[in-house]
């Protein structure tokens, strides 16, 4: 029983530490904090290792698995988002970064291509939150792509009169 108590204590400490790191990284993303590139990379690496260890502890303690952390979901989005879009957008580069909306700074996805017109940004926090809560990342990616298609390819709706 002593071993299990020790693991629970480590789990709680690690969860608080991860939360603290996420807040620091988030603060840097919205401009409240400023880190050198190397410092930020080190923080992100520590966060990834902490999340991996937390997953190991979760398994050993029999805690139900939760979804992906936001940074892993962002990597999936950057790597696979364009495959869900029409062919003409597949050679665009996916950028995720802070955007100011209604006085708030939020993370948003934008597609960029040299010489192409600027496309609208899609806020992605709600998608990342759902994945963190356990939703399937690839299904969420498809849902994001559907929402983004409506932004960039608005279809004209014609109503038929009777």
Phi, psi and omega in degrees: 000328180299320179298317181293321176298319178297318179295319178297319179296316178297318179301313180296315178299315182295320177299316179294320180296316179298317178300318179297314178298317179300320178295321178295313181295318178297319178298324177291321182295326182264002173092005178283329178236158179226128178235152170293157181304316180295321179295317180296317177299320179295317177299316180296322178293318177298320179296316179298315179295321177297318179294323177296315179295321178298321177297319178297315179296320179302316179296314181295328181271352179077028179274137180301141181290137174256176184286188181289146170290159186305320185294327177288322177296319178300321178297319178297317180298312181298325183277327190237000187297315187294339179292345178267358183259165175302155186309321184295345181254003186287340179263010175282154177264134179273126177239132174241126181193177182288139178224141179272123179226124176051042179081357180248152174258122183232157174282134181220154178261135174224147174258135181229144175207133181299131179083357180258154178296153180290130180264156180294159180263148178243119176297137185240003182300316182297326179289315179297322178297319180294321178292320177298330179277358174119357178293151180292127185298320182288324175294320179294324177298318177296320178295318177299317181297321177298316178294322180291323177301321178295332177286317187266340182230062182295126179275142176280130180256123179252130177260137179268131177274147179263000000 
